[in-house]
Amino acid sequence: MAPSVTFLPGHYTPAAGEYVCDCVEGHSWRIDLVGHLFPPFPPNCSARTWQAARAAGAPDPIPGRPQA
């Protein structure tokens, strides 16, 4: 799934994976099963949408190594 596709809180997740909000802090949320609802944003979060951070099954980054 392209990271540019966005989702609103309350919509169903199209795929398992990690999602981040579009605020400056970039809160993350991980889902392991398809079909759950996207959660509301954390308190005081200025985000408007969630977007995919990386696909499920993608390897976790190596600790201490910058992410691409």
Rosetta blueprint (number, residue, H / E / L):
1 M L
2 A L
3 P L
4 S L
5 V L
6 T E
7 F E
8 L L
9 P L
10 G L
11 H L
12 Y E
13 T L
14 P L
15 A L
16 A L
17 G E
18 E E
19 Y E
20 V E
21 C E
22 D L
23 C L
24 V L
25 E L
26 G L
27 H L
28 S E
29 W E
30 R E
31 I E
32 D L
33 L L
34 V L
35 G L
36 H L
37 L E
38 F L
39 P L
40 P L
41 F L
42 P L
43 P L
44 N L
45 C L
46 S L
47 A L
48 R L
49 T L
50 W E
51 Q E
52 A E
53 A E
54 R E
55 A E
56 A L
57 G L
58 A L
59 P L
60 D L
61 P L
62 I L
63 P L
64 G L
65 R L
66 P L
67 Q L
68 A L
